[in-house]
């Protein structure tokens, strides 16, 4: 199973879709509803859109495909938690709301049959995109440009979000991980997709031959979340 992560505009869904076609594997992409921006403009304030629909959708799929050798997901269930924690730190929502959301995730994680996944290789892929390129891609969308124009704090939000994503990947230790420098690839170019697919295959083969099997546990995931999301200054 391959889980693809990265900041807004890094190409998670695009890459997941192309890799699924390349490997002839099932690809699980976010629905249009759960793919909405976390922010909406309402009376000049930032309005939170909880992605509970995405959480339910993704956890159900994870349970179904936990032992599938080549399933591809275009986001981790913890990425919305990174955003919510940042919003709480900026003062837009209460910390207790973040804690409740985290508890919701942990509750669902505890229900996953991890024993089914012990003989399946998993890979966590992080799409590393520079902040400047991330901002450029966000501003290229008219709706986002309007948000940035009328809500200056969004610049601070996305800059800090970019930093926290990088720290999260650096501290991530639950699965073998692989970083992709997105600026070096055109994710709409079949040749570049072929190159990436080959690199991922090589990484997985390397893991199989040189790395001890990683045993996923609820405790390990929760501890990693505490370190990578809640213990960030």
trRosetta pair geometry for C-beta under 8 A, 3 or more apart (Angstrom, degrees):
i j d omega theta_ij theta_ji phi_ij phi_ji
1 65 6.8 127 -104 136 124 99
1 66 7.3 -57 -39 -155 156 31
1 68 6.0 87 -77 75 96 79
1 69 7.3 -128 -41 -164 59 14
1 70 7.4 -179 -85 -124 40 4
1 71 4.7 -10 -117 62 87 91
1 72 7.5 179 -161 -78 58 34
1 73 7.2 21 178 -3 101 102
1 117 7.7 -43 10 -139 132 114
1 120 6.4 48 -7 142 94 124
1 121 7.8 179 24 96 58 49
1 122 4.8 -11 62 -114 90 86
1 123 7.6 -177 91 28 49 63
2 16 8.0 -178 102 -119 109 82
2 19 7.0 -72 79 133 152 151
2 70 7.5 3 -3 -159 99 49
2 71 7.4 -167 30 94 65 48
2 72 4.8 -6 64 -114 103 77
2 73 7.2 -174 94 29 56 65
2 122 7.5 171 -80 -159 33 58
2 123 5.1 -14 -112 66 75 98
2 125 6.0 17 -174 -7 100 120
2 200 7.0 13 -112 -170 142 137
3 73 4.9 -9 -115 64 70 109
3 75 7.8 -36 -170 106 87 13
3 76 5.5 68 168 -80 128 84
3 122 7.2 17 -3 -176 101 103
3 123 7.4 -175 28 91 67 50
3 124 5.3 -18 67 -114 102 65
3 125 6.9 175 85 25 47 75
3 175 7.4 97 33 58 120 160
4 12 4.8 158 119 -148 112 83
4 15 5.9 175 -144 87 160 119
4 16 5.3 -141 24 -67 142 99
4 72 7.1 26 -15 -176 109 91
4 73 6.7 -169 22 92 74 56
4 74 5.4 -23 62 -132 114 44
4 75 7.1 -32 80 -60 73 34
4 125 4.8 -24 -108 74 67 109
4 127 6.6 36 -177 -26 97 107
5 12 6.8 4 -128 -109 14 126
5 75 6.6 86 -104 -139 64 46
5 76 5.0 -5 -87 -8 116 111
5 79 6.3 -176 -140 -77 99 120
5 124 6.7 -1 6 -176 119 89
5 125 6.9 160 23 84 69 54
5 126 5.2 -26 74 -106 95 68
5 127 7.1 -165 92 15 42 79
5 165 7.7 -175 149 -161 105 103
5 169 7.1 179 95 -87 128 103
6 10 3.3 -105 139 79 131 157
6 11 7.1 -8 82 49 152 62
6 12 5.2 -175 43 -63 104 100
6 126 6.0 133 -76 -168 79 56
6 127 3.2 -24 -76 55 152 97
6 128 7.3 -120 -122 -53 106 25
6 129 6.3 80 -177 -2 117 108
6 165 7.1 68 -156 178 34 140
6 182 7.2 90 -152 -48 153 139
7 10 5.2 107 58 -36 64 118
7 127 7.8 -122 29 87 63 93
7 129 5.8 -119 51 53 108 114
7 134 5.3 -13 109 -122 135 140
7 158 8.0 93 -173 -163 127 86
7 161 6.5 119 -131 126 109 101
7 162 5.5 8 -97 -107 157 71
7 165 5.0 -137 -66 1 91 172
8 134 6.5 95 73 -164 76 103
8 137 7.7 -175 124 96 81 115
8 138 6.2 56 113 -83 124 106
8 158 7.4 -72 40 -131 125 109
8 161 7.8 25 2 121 104 142
9 129 6.8 -158 98 129 87 168
9 133 7.8 -167 122 130 123 77
9 134 5.3 141 67 -142 125 63
9 137 3.6 137 -167 104 141 138
9 138 5.8 -104 -39 -56 145 71
10 127 3.9 137 153 106 124 125
10 128 7.8 110 -143 31 130 5
10 129 4.3 -146 -109 -17 91 134
10 134 7.1 -16 -65 -101 78 96
10 182 5.4 -147 -163 -55 81 164
11 14 4.4 -59 -162 50 82 118
11 15 5.2 81 134 -25 97 100
11 127 5.9 -162 58 -161 87 160
11 129 7.8 135 8 -66 93 132
11 182 5.9 156 25 -142 124 128
11 187 4.5 150 -168 -5 145 166
12 15 6.3 -65 -150 39 21 103
12 16 6.2 18 157 -18 62 112
12 74 4.5 116 143 -177 95 86
12 75 5.9 68 152 -69 152 76
12 127 6.2 -142 -74 9 70 140
13 16 5.7 -55 -142 38 30 112
13 17 6.2 33 159 -22 64 107
13 29 5.3 74 -141 -143 97 110
13 30 6.6 -81 -90 28 120 95
13 35 7.6 20 -63 -120 151 131
13 74 4.5 58 -93 -173 56 155
14 17 6.0 -59 -152 34 25 111
14 18 6.5 16 156 -11 63 110
14 187 4.7 87 120 130 126 133
14 188 7.0 -57 -172 -68 131 74
15 18 5.9 -60 -146 41 32 106
15 19 6.0 28 159 -17 69 110
15 74 7.6 145 66 -121 78 93
15 125 8.0 -127 124 117 142 141
15 127 6.9 175 2 -79 153 133
15 180 8.0 134 -126 80 161 164
15 187 5.4 -78 -71 -144 80 128
15 193 7.7 178 -134 -118 67 91
15 196 7.2 -84 -145 131 111 160
16 19 5.9 -57 -141 40 26 108
16 20 6.2 32 157 -25 62 107
16 27 5.2 136 152 -159 89 115
16 28 7.7 -73 170 59 136 47
16 29 6.0 155 99 -88 131 87
16 72 5.0 168 -153 140 84 113
16 73 6.9 -57 -131 130 138 14
16 74 3.6 -103 -5 -80 159 95
17 20 5.9 -54 -151 31 26 113
17 21 6.8 21 153 -12 61 105
17 27 5.8 134 -105 139 41 163
17 29 6.4 20 -71 -72 92 136
17 74 7.6 12 -34 -75 73 134
18 21 5.8 -57 -152 38 33 108
18 22 6.1 35 151 -22 68 108
18 187 6.7 -169 7 179 149 83
18 193 4.6 -104 154 -128 135 140
19 22 5.3 -53 -141 38 35 114
19 23 5.9 13 165 -1 70 110
19 25 7.4 -25 132 49 79 119
19 27 7.1 131 76 -96 79 121
19 72 5.4 163 96 -123 116 163
19 193 7.2 -152 -70 -164 60 101
19 196 7.5 -85 -84 108 104 114
19 197 6.2 165 -123 -95 82 95
19 200 7.5 17 -132 33 130 164
20 23 6.5 -64 -138 49 22 94
20 24 8.0 54 164 -121 52 5
20 25 5.2 -111 -140 74 61 78
20 26 6.6 -44 -146 140 114 14
20 27 2.8 -68 -70 -44 154 119
20 72 5.0 -136 -73 46 88 134
21 24 7.3 18 -170 -77 30 44
21 27 7.7 -30 -29 -19 62 138
22 193 6.1 -163 -62 148 139 113
22 194 7.3 -178 -132 -92 133 55
22 197 4.9 -114 140 -93 153 151
23 70 5.4 -153 148 -178 136 131
23 72 7.4 129 46 -36 136 129
23 197 7.0 -172 -54 -145 89 119
25 70 3.8 -117 -115 130 135 109
25 71 6.4 -162 167 -92 112 27
25 72 5.8 97 104 -11 124 104
26 65 6.9 -129 84 -116 136 144
26 68 6.9 -35 44 166 120 158
26 70 7.7 121 31 99 69 80
26 71 5.2 -19 73 -118 99 79
26 72 7.2 180 95 27 51 74
27 71 7.8 157 -95 -166 29 58
27 72 4.7 -24 -113 71 74 107
27 73 8.0 165 -163 -81 57 27
27 74 7.3 49 179 -39 97 101
28 58 7.5 123 140 -122 128 70
28 61 4.9 128 -145 170 153 154
28 65 7.2 -167 -35 30 140 157
28 71 6.6 19 -9 180 112 103
28 72 6.9 175 22 86 71 52
28 73 5.0 -19 67 -104 107 71
28 74 7.1 -151 91 5 59 81
29 74 5.1 30 -118 9 65 138
30 34 4.9 -123 -170 92 99 104
30 35 4.4 129 115 -71 121 91
30 54 6.0 -7 -138 -125 104 112
30 57 7.8 107 -136 95 58 141
30 58 7.9 -20 -99 -67 76 109
30 74 6.2 -102 -13 78 86 116
30 75 6.0 27 -52 11 117 134
31 34 4.9 77 54 20 86 98
31 35 6.6 -150 90 -13 39 95
31 53 7.2 -75 57 134 129 116
31 54 7.4 -153 36 -95 90 73
31 57 6.3 -127 -6 -128 117 171
32 35 5.6 -61 -142 36 27 115
32 36 7.7 55 154 -49 57 80
33 36 6.5 -30 -176 -16 36 109
33 53 5.6 -33 114 101 120 155
33 54 8.0 -160 100 -57 80 80
34 51 5.4 83 -152 -158 85 98
34 53 5.0 -140 -76 94 99 98
34 54 3.2 132 -159 -73 132 94
34 57 6.2 -120 -31 30 156 142
35 54 7.9 127 -52 -89 45 123
36 40 8.0 -2 159 -64 118 109
36 49 5.9 -61 104 121 120 157
36 51 8.0 -174 57 -97 84 93
37 40 6.7 139 84 -66 104 67
37 49 7.2 92 93 35 54 136
37 143 7.9 -160 -13 121 145 125
37 144 7.6 166 -91 -88 149 91
38 48 6.9 -19 173 -143 82 62
38 49 5.8 -158 -148 51 38 88
38 51 7.2 -59 -98 -36 86 111
38 80 7.1 159 -94 -136 124 85
38 83 5.1 -145 -79 159 174 150
38 87 7.7 -133 146 -53 130 138
39 46 5.4 -53 -139 -152 103 96
39 47 7.0 112 -162 56 52 58
39 48 7.8 -31 -101 -97 50 40
39 49 7.5 -126 -47 9 10 101
39 147 6.6 105 112 -159 124 145
39 151 7.9 -162 168 96 140 164
39 154 7.2 167 112 -110 175 110
39 157 7.9 82 -59 124 146 164
40 46 7.9 113 54 -163 43 50
40 47 4.4 -42 66 64 91 111
40 49 6.0 78 -14 -40 114 117
41 44 7.4 9 -167 -91 91 25
41 45 8.0 132 -156 61 50 38
41 46 7.8 -41 -101 -105 48 44
41 47 7.2 175 -97 10 2 104
41 146 7.5 -89 -14 121 154 102
41 147 5.8 -153 -51 -110 115 83
41 150 6.6 50 -130 86 142 131
41 151 6.7 -147 -103 -34 102 130
42 45 6.0 -40 78 61 74 83
42 47 4.3 44 18 -40 124 135
44 150 7.0 -113 -119 159 76 109
44 151 7.6 167 -160 -85 58 89
46 87 7.5 -149 122 -138 139 111
46 92 5.2 -33 76 -141 125 142
46 151 6.7 107 -71 -154 89 146
46 153 7.6 -86 -42 79 130 123
48 84 7.8 67 -146 -115 128 84
48 87 6.6 108 -96 164 114 163
48 92 7.0 143 -55 134 107 112
48 93 5.7 44 -53 -70 153 130
50 101 7.3 -151 -138 -103 109 122
51 54 4.0 -15 166 27 104 122
51 55 6.3 117 113 -24 79 87
51 80 4.7 -134 44 -105 130 153
52 55 5.3 -49 -148 34 40 116
52 56 6.3 39 155 -17 69 102
52 104 7.6 -53 -122 153 96 158
53 56 6.0 -53 -149 37 31 108
53 57 6.1 30 154 -18 64 112
54 57 5.6 -59 -144 41 29 112
54 58 5.8 21 162 -14 68 113
54 75 7.7 -26 180 88 128 142
54 80 6.9 136 79 -39 135 143
55 58 6.2 -59 -139 41 23 104
55 59 6.1 18 164 -15 62 113
55 77 6.1 84 -127 -152 73 102
55 80 7.3 -90 -62 40 100 145
55 104 6.8 40 154 127 158 118
55 105 6.6 -104 -145 -90 125 80
55 108 7.1 163 165 7 100 163
56 59 6.2 -61 -142 39 23 106
56 60 6.3 24 160 -19 61 110
57 60 6.1 -64 -156 34 24 110
57 61 6.6 16 154 -13 63 110
58 61 5.7 -58 -148 40 33 109
58 62 6.2 38 153 -24 68 105
58 73 7.1 83 -145 -152 103 130
58 75 7.2 -81 -105 83 146 96
58 77 5.2 177 107 -86 137 94
59 62 5.5 -48 -143 34 34 115
59 63 6.5 37 156 -21 63 102
59 77 6.4 63 -66 -104 83 146
59 108 4.4 -41 -142 168 155 138
59 109 7.8 -102 -126 -65 114 51
59 111 8.0 59 172 66 120 114
59 112 7.6 -116 -161 -70 86 104
60 63 5.9 -54 -153 32 30 111
60 64 6.6 25 151 -16 63 108
61 64 5.6 -57 -149 38 35 111
61 65 5.9 -10 166 16 71 115
61 73 7.4 141 112 -101 129 113
62 65 6.5 -78 -133 56 22 82
62 66 5.8 54 166 -73 66 85
62 73 7.6 9 -82 -76 86 152
62 77 7.4 -50 -34 -38 148 128
62 112 6.3 -42 123 -113 112 126
63 66 6.3 -12 -137 -28 22 113
63 111 7.3 -26 -96 115 128 96
63 112 5.7 -135 -95 -117 78 74
63 113 7.0 83 -149 13 80 89
65 68 4.1 -35 -164 6 85 128
65 71 4.2 92 167 -78 134 169
66 112 6.2 139 -88 -172 147 107
66 113 6.5 169 56 68 156 79
66 114 7.3 -116 177 -107 144 38
66 116 5.4 89 93 86 116 114
66 117 4.6 -83 156 -65 98 112
66 120 7.5 148 140 49 59 150
67 116 4.2 -90 -49 150 125 98
67 117 5.3 -136 -83 -87 68 55
67 119 7.5 30 -146 62 103 83
67 120 4.9 178 -149 -33 55 144
68 71 3.9 71 90 -26 129 112
68 120 7.2 70 61 -146 21 149
69 120 5.6 -139 -92 -142 61 97
69 121 6.9 42 -146 40 80 82
73 76 7.5 99 114 -78 125 44
75 79 5.4 -85 -172 17 101 144
76 79 5.2 120 65 -31 82 93
76 124 7.7 23 -75 -138 127 105
77 80 7.7 -47 177 24 46 99
77 105 5.9 153 138 -139 116 113
77 108 7.8 -126 -179 87 159 131
77 109 7.9 -176 81 -72 148 98
78 81 4.9 -53 -164 34 62 122
78 82 6.7 72 141 -28 79 91
78 105 6.9 96 -92 -170 69 158
78 168 7.9 179 119 -166 122 137
78 225 6.1 -143 -129 -110 136 105
78 229 6.8 -130 176 -54 115 145
79 82 5.7 -41 -158 22 41 114
79 83 7.1 38 148 -13 64 101
80 83 5.5 -53 -156 37 42 113
80 84 6.2 41 149 -20 72 106
80 101 7.5 -111 116 170 107 137
81 84 5.6 -51 -140 38 35 111
81 85 6.2 39 158 -21 66 104
81 98 7.2 101 -154 -161 75 87
81 101 6.3 179 -104 118 83 116
81 102 5.9 87 -134 -88 128 81
81 105 6.5 -48 -61 -18 133 157
81 225 7.1 -11 114 -155 156 116
81 229 5.8 10 122 -162 109 160
82 85 6.0 -56 -150 35 26 110
82 86 6.6 25 152 -17 61 108
82 161 7.1 101 135 -147 107 81
82 164 5.6 159 -169 125 108 123
82 165 6.5 80 166 -82 159 68
82 168 6.1 -51 -99 -58 132 153
82 229 5.6 -115 -92 -124 68 107
83 86 5.8 -59 -154 37 31 111
83 87 6.3 30 152 -20 66 106
83 161 6.7 18 -104 -123 72 119
84 87 5.6 -53 -147 35 34 112
84 88 6.5 35 153 -19 65 103
84 93 6.9 -53 -160 65 79 146
84 97 7.1 -127 -173 114 119 95
84 98 4.8 160 134 -111 108 88
84 101 5.6 -8 116 57 174 159
85 88 5.8 -54 -151 35 32 111
85 89 6.4 31 151 -19 64 106
85 98 5.3 102 -87 -150 59 143
85 164 7.8 -178 84 -170 115 155
85 229 5.6 157 -11 170 162 96
85 230 6.6 -133 -127 -92 143 58
85 232 7.8 90 131 42 138 118
86 89 5.6 -55 -148 37 33 112
86 90 6.3 26 154 -13 67 108
86 157 6.8 110 141 -153 126 78
86 160 6.0 151 -146 113 123 115
86 161 5.8 -24 -77 -86 177 78
86 164 6.2 -140 -73 4 119 162
87 90 5.8 -58 -146 42 31 107
87 92 4.6 -71 -176 61 89 115
87 93 5.0 38 123 16 112 107
87 98 7.9 170 65 -73 90 113
87 157 7.8 27 -88 -135 69 116
88 91 7.6 55 180 -67 31 19
88 92 7.3 -94 -79 54 27 68
88 93 5.2 -61 -84 76 71 84
88 94 6.7 -4 -127 124 100 15
88 95 4.8 105 -175 -91 136 58
88 97 7.1 -175 -85 60 115 95
88 98 4.7 -65 -32 -29 149 135
90 153 7.3 126 -174 169 136 128
90 156 7.6 135 -119 113 128 115
90 157 6.6 -19 -65 -97 165 89
90 160 7.9 157 -65 61 115 156
93 97 4.9 -78 160 57 116 143
93 98 7.0 125 104 -42 117 88
94 97 5.0 105 67 -6 80 99
94 98 7.8 -148 103 0 51 82
95 98 5.5 -52 -160 34 46 113
95 99 6.4 46 145 -20 72 104
96 99 5.3 -50 -147 38 39 115
96 100 6.2 43 153 -23 67 103
97 100 5.7 -50 -147 34 32 113
97 101 6.5 33 152 -19 63 104
98 101 5.7 -55 -150 36 32 111
98 102 6.3 33 151 -19 65 106
99 102 5.6 -54 -147 37 31 112
99 103 6.3 34 153 -21 65 105
100 103 5.6 -52 -148 35 31 113
100 104 6.5 38 150 -24 62 102
101 104 5.5 -50 -154 29 34 117
101 105 6.8 33 149 -17 64 101
102 105 5.7 -53 -153 35 35 111
102 106 6.2 32 152 -17 68 107
102 225 7.0 150 -148 149 112 141
102 230 7.9 29 -103 -63 159 123
103 106 5.6 -53 -142 40 33 110
103 107 6.2 41 154 -26 65 104
104 107 5.8 -51 -149 30 27 114
104 108 6.8 21 154 -12 61 105
105 108 6.0 -63 -155 39 32 105
105 109 6.1 34 150 -24 68 108
105 225 7.9 154 101 -114 136 162
106 109 5.3 -51 -142 35 34 116
106 110 6.4 39 156 -25 65 102
106 218 7.4 89 -163 -170 79 103
106 222 5.6 52 -120 -99 115 112
106 225 7.9 -128 -76 41 100 158
107 110 6.0 -53 -155 29 28 112
107 111 7.2 23 148 -18 58 106
108 111 5.7 -58 -159 31 39 113
108 112 7.4 53 145 -38 65 92
109 112 5.8 -39 -163 4 42 116
109 218 5.6 133 127 -127 102 88
109 221 5.7 -141 -174 95 147 150
109 222 7.3 166 89 -58 151 88
110 218 4.9 47 -100 -122 67 148
112 218 7.8 155 48 -79 97 92
113 116 4.7 50 115 -3 107 113
113 117 7.8 140 104 -12 67 89
114 117 5.6 -63 -160 35 52 110
114 118 7.3 74 148 -51 74 84
114 215 7.8 82 152 177 120 70
114 216 4.8 -140 -150 93 119 98
114 217 6.3 143 125 -99 171 39
114 218 7.3 -137 -27 -38 142 72
115 118 6.1 -24 -159 -15 42 115
116 120 7.8 12 134 -2 67 125
117 120 5.1 -74 -155 44 60 113
117 122 7.0 16 180 -40 118 126
117 216 5.8 -5 89 32 131 130
118 213 6.7 60 -179 160 75 135
118 215 6.0 7 -121 -119 99 79
118 216 7.6 -140 -84 27 63 83
119 213 7.8 -28 -103 -137 41 145
121 204 5.8 102 135 -159 143 101
121 207 6.4 128 -153 99 122 126
121 208 6.2 -48 -89 -77 146 96
122 175 4.8 -76 107 -140 111 131
122 176 7.2 150 91 35 65 86
122 214 7.5 -89 50 66 103 121
122 216 7.7 35 22 -50 151 128
123 175 6.6 174 -124 150 16 119
123 176 5.6 -41 -115 84 67 98
123 177 7.3 135 -170 -108 65 29
123 178 6.0 2 -179 4 112 116
123 200 6.9 139 112 -161 161 95
123 203 6.6 98 -134 111 141 119
123 204 5.9 -81 -51 -86 139 92
123 207 7.2 -164 -88 -6 100 160
124 172 6.2 -123 119 142 159 142
124 174 7.4 90 -41 71 145 88
124 175 4.4 124 -23 80 109 117
124 176 6.9 169 22 87 82 43
124 177 4.3 -35 75 -103 101 82
124 178 7.3 157 82 21 52 67
125 177 7.4 168 -82 -158 26 65
125 178 5.2 -23 -109 69 71 95
125 179 7.9 153 -162 -94 56 22
125 180 6.3 21 -177 -12 100 115
125 200 7.0 -24 -89 -111 133 116
126 169 4.4 59 -110 -125 162 138
126 172 7.9 160 -57 30 130 148
126 177 6.4 23 -10 -176 107 112
126 178 7.3 177 23 85 73 44
126 179 5.0 -25 69 -109 102 70
126 180 7.0 179 86 22 49 74
127 180 5.3 -27 -111 68 58 107
127 182 4.8 52 -178 -61 95 120
128 166 7.6 68 -127 -107 93 92
128 169 7.8 -132 -82 73 93 171
128 179 5.2 30 -25 -174 124 104
128 180 6.4 175 19 76 81 45
128 181 5.5 -35 72 -101 110 49
128 182 6.3 -172 71 -2 47 87
129 133 5.4 -116 179 84 94 116
129 134 5.1 115 118 -64 117 93
129 137 8.0 -33 174 9 146 140
129 182 4.6 -22 -81 47 85 135
129 183 6.8 128 -132 -43 62 84
130 133 4.6 86 61 11 90 102
130 134 6.7 -151 94 -8 45 87
130 183 6.2 23 -2 -50 105 136
131 134 5.4 -55 -146 37 33 116
131 135 6.2 33 156 -19 67 105
131 158 7.6 134 -154 133 93 92
131 159 6.1 48 -157 -124 138 67
131 162 4.5 101 -99 144 95 171
132 135 5.9 -55 -149 36 27 109
132 136 6.4 30 152 -21 62 107
133 136 5.4 -51 -146 35 35 115
133 137 6.4 34 156 -18 66 104
133 182 7.6 -173 109 91 148 111
133 183 5.9 -159 -44 -89 166 106
134 137 6.0 -59 -152 36 28 108
134 138 6.5 27 152 -19 64 107
134 158 6.8 -173 125 170 119 117
134 162 6.0 173 50 -95 162 124
135 138 5.6 -54 -148 36 33 112
135 139 6.2 25 158 -14 67 109
135 155 7.7 36 -126 -131 125 78
135 158 6.5 129 -91 116 84 141
136 139 6.1 -60 -145 41 27 105
136 140 6.5 38 152 -34 62 104
137 140 5.6 -46 -151 19 33 119
137 141 7.8 29 154 -16 57 96
138 141 6.5 -62 -173 28 37 104
138 144 4.8 -132 172 158 76 152
138 148 7.4 110 126 -50 112 132
138 158 6.7 -78 -19 -123 170 161
139 144 6.3 -122 -95 108 29 110
139 145 5.2 76 -159 -91 65 85
139 148 6.3 -39 -101 19 89 158
140 144 7.9 23 54 60 44 125
140 145 7.8 170 23 -52 4 110
141 144 4.2 66 76 15 103 111
141 145 6.7 -174 86 -16 50 85
142 145 5.5 -54 -147 32 31 115
142 146 6.6 34 155 -20 64 102
143 146 5.8 -54 -156 32 32 112
143 147 6.6 32 148 -19 64 104
144 147 5.4 -52 -150 35 38 114
144 148 6.3 36 154 -17 69 104
145 148 5.8 -54 -148 38 31 109
145 149 6.2 35 152 -25 64 108
146 149 5.7 -54 -147 33 29 115
146 150 6.5 0 164 5 64 111
147 150 6.6 -76 -147 49 24 90
147 151 5.4 -32 176 33 67 118
147 154 5.9 96 134 -65 98 164
148 151 6.7 -75 -114 62 19 76
148 152 7.6 59 -176 -105 57 36
148 154 5.1 -114 -105 75 65 136
148 155 6.8 80 -146 -55 100 82
151 154 4.9 76 105 -25 100 108
152 155 6.3 -32 180 11 60 109
152 156 7.9 50 135 -4 71 99
153 156 5.2 -48 -163 39 61 114
153 157 6.0 68 138 -27 77 101
154 157 5.1 -51 -144 36 38 118
154 158 6.2 29 161 -14 70 104
155 158 6.4 -60 -147 40 26 101
155 159 6.2 25 156 -19 63 111
156 159 5.8 -58 -145 37 28 112
156 160 6.2 20 160 -11 65 110
157 160 6.3 -68 -153 42 24 103
157 161 6.0 26 153 -23 65 111
158 161 5.2 -49 -138 36 35 117
158 162 6.3 43 157 -25 65 100
159 162 5.9 -50 -154 29 28 113
159 163 6.8 27 148 -16 60 105
160 163 5.5 -52 -151 35 38 114
160 164 6.3 34 153 -18 69 106
161 164 5.8 -58 -146 39 31 108
161 165 6.4 36 154 -24 65 103
162 165 5.9 -51 -150 30 29 113
162 166 6.8 27 153 -16 61 105
163 166 5.9 -60 -157 35 31 110
163 167 6.5 27 151 -15 67 107
164 167 5.5 -52 -145 39 37 111
164 168 6.1 44 153 -26 67 103
164 229 7.7 62 178 -128 114 60
164 232 5.8 79 -126 155 95 166
165 168 5.6 -53 -149 32 30 115
165 169 6.6 27 154 -16 64 103
166 169 5.9 -54 -151 35 32 108
166 170 6.4 33 152 -20 65 107
167 170 5.5 -54 -147 36 33 114
167 171 6.2 15 160 -5 67 111
167 228 6.9 163 125 -156 80 69
167 232 5.6 114 109 -121 152 121
168 171 6.3 -70 -147 46 25 98
168 172 6.2 44 152 -49 64 101
168 228 4.4 82 -135 171 65 110
168 229 6.3 34 -106 -73 109 72
168 232 7.9 -41 -63 -68 75 141
169 172 5.4 -38 -144 5 33 121
169 177 6.9 160 -167 178 85 150
169 179 7.0 92 163 -92 140 105
171 224 7.2 158 132 -161 92 78
171 227 5.3 -153 169 126 133 104
171 228 4.1 -178 88 -95 122 88
172 175 7.6 -26 154 44 108 74
172 177 5.8 98 95 -65 119 151
172 224 6.4 60 -135 -176 52 125
172 228 5.9 50 -70 -99 63 155
173 224 5.8 -155 47 -111 81 117
174 214 7.4 114 162 162 46 137
174 216 6.6 50 -180 -118 100 86
174 220 5.7 130 -116 134 88 108
174 221 5.7 47 -111 -95 143 67
174 224 5.1 -82 -47 -21 103 168
175 214 6.2 161 -118 92 48 158
175 216 7.6 1 -73 -83 89 106
176 203 7.5 166 141 158 125 103
176 207 4.8 -25 -94 -115 175 138
176 211 6.3 75 -83 130 128 175
176 214 6.8 -166 -29 -14 79 141
178 199 7.7 154 178 135 138 100
178 200 6.7 150 95 -113 164 71
178 203 4.9 19 -92 -164 141 167
180 185 7.2 -31 171 10 111 139
180 196 6.6 30 -129 -133 136 113
180 199 7.9 126 -103 96 98 142
181 184 4.6 49 101 5 105 117
181 185 7.6 130 91 -5 65 93
182 185 6.2 -80 -155 47 41 96
182 187 7.4 -23 -152 -41 92 116
185 189 7.5 -146 -180 47 73 111
185 192 4.4 139 -158 -178 91 129
185 195 7.3 -156 -115 74 114 122
185 196 6.3 44 -128 -57 158 120
186 189 3.9 62 89 -5 111 117
186 192 5.0 150 55 3 68 157
187 192 6.7 -101 -86 103 29 127
187 193 6.9 79 -154 -76 52 89
189 192 4.2 69 78 11 106 108
189 193 6.8 -178 89 -11 54 83
190 193 5.5 -54 -146 37 35 114
190 194 6.3 42 153 -25 66 103
191 194 5.5 -50 -152 32 32 116
191 195 6.7 34 149 -20 63 102
192 195 5.4 -47 -150 32 38 114
192 196 6.4 36 152 -16 66 104
193 196 5.7 -55 -148 39 33 110
193 197 6.1 36 153 -22 66 107
194 197 5.7 -53 -144 35 28 113
194 198 6.5 30 155 -19 62 106
195 198 5.9 -58 -154 35 29 111
195 199 6.5 27 151 -18 64 106
196 199 5.6 -55 -149 36 34 111
196 200 6.3 33 154 -18 67 105
197 200 5.8 -54 -148 37 30 111
197 201 6.3 32 152 -20 64 107
198 201 5.6 -54 -147 36 31 113
198 202 6.4 33 153 -20 64 105
199 202 5.6 -53 -148 36 32 112
199 203 6.4 34 152 -21 65 105
200 203 5.6 -52 -148 34 33 113
200 204 6.4 32 154 -18 65 104
201 204 5.8 -53 -147 37 30 110
201 205 6.3 31 153 -18 64 107
202 205 5.7 -56 -148 38 31 111
202 206 6.3 35 152 -22 65 105
203 206 5.6 -53 -149 34 31 114
203 207 6.4 33 152 -20 64 104
204 207 5.6 -52 -150 34 33 113
204 208 6.4 34 152 -22 65 105
205 208 5.6 -52 -148 34 33 113
205 209 6.4 14 159 -7 65 112
206 209 6.2 -70 -147 44 27 99
206 210 5.8 -23 174 22 68 119
206 211 7.7 60 128 -12 68 106
207 210 6.9 -79 -125 54 18 81
207 211 4.6 -34 -159 28 63 133
208 211 7.4 -4 -40 44 11 90
211 214 7.5 -16 147 -36 117 93
216 220 6.6 -137 -154 63 46 132
216 221 7.1 35 -167 -48 90 107
217 220 4.5 95 59 3 86 104
217 221 7.1 -156 90 -5 47 85
218 221 5.9 -60 -153 37 32 109
218 222 6.2 26 157 -15 68 110
219 222 6.0 -59 -146 39 29 108
219 223 6.1 28 158 -19 65 110
220 223 5.9 -57 -146 38 27 110
220 224 6.3 28 156 -20 63 109
221 224 5.8 -59 -150 36 28 111
221 225 6.5 31 153 -22 64 104
222 225 5.6 -51 -151 32 33 113
222 226 6.6 37 151 -21 64 102
223 226 5.7 -50 -153 31 34 114
223 227 6.5 24 154 -12 65 108
224 227 5.9 -59 -147 42 32 106
224 228 5.7 8 164 -1 70 119
225 228 6.3 -66 -128 50 23 95
225 229 5.3 -24 -173 24 66 121
225 230 6.9 51 137 -5 73 103
226 229 7.3 -55 -100 52 9 81
226 230 5.0 -44 -145 47 49 121
226 231 6.1 46 151 -18 67 108
227 230 7.7 10 -21 51 12 79
227 231 5.3 -33 -134 40 36 128
228 231 7.7 35 -5 47 15 88
228 232 7.5 15 168 -53 31 110
229 232 6.7 -57 -170 -9 19 118
